[in-house]
């Protein structure tokens, strides 16, 4: 009753209050900023700045006048500005020098002549051979998978096949073929030549030999196959020559029951190249 009055800001000591010491109230939770938010904002701002800069720069460049090209260094063009007068137009190449004129004509005229004393084959004797070999006959005669070769060569742009055959001695048969492809970007002759040359060194279908170079050709070669022997049959010998000249691949084959000399196949290949 007679105690001092407490001011509003005074506290009652614990000893005087008669109550145990009170615990301090918990501190309010601290609100944390999400991690990476600042980095994301900075990255987005940088990206917007780059995009905006590119757009502004493109707009400025688009408004500028085009920069004129530098003048040509040579004093004059490589071709006349006006057509040449008739008396100044160069004459076309003669057929003897223009390979395209020769190969675009009758391809059969570029085949080698039959050797003196050689006999015509049975097809020629029957009047069925005119120098042109049908596409299907070509693949049927020389390839194990004619259907595949037919489709492959047709896709490569095979144009025509000219051939000549003859017989000599008792069993020797010789065939010379000129396989021509359409000129252009297909490189048909080059690809067909490379495919045939690719398996010639092997034993399966090839001559099992690297062959010998054909004179007058950068990559042509001739081959002698190992002899084939079967019970009840005469031995079989074969020689082959492959070469390429422009869009034409030449393929020469000689078959006989006696050994074939390298000179025979090499000479024939060289003669045919000279005709091309």
Secondary structure, 3 states (H helix, E strand, C coil): CCCCCCCCCCCCCHHHHCCCCCCCCCCCCCCCCCCCHHHHHHHHHHHHHHHHHHHHHHHHHHHCCCCCCCCCCCCCCCCCCCCCCHHHCCCCCCCCCCHHHHHCCCHHHHCCCCCCCCECCHHHHCCCCCCECCHHHHHHHHCCCHHHHHHHHHHCCEEEEEEEEEEECCCEEEEEEEEEECCCCCCHHHHHHHHHHHHHCCCCCCCCCCCEECCCCCCCEEEECCCECCCCCCCEEEEEEEEEECCEEEEEEEEECCCCCHHHHHHHHHHHHHHC
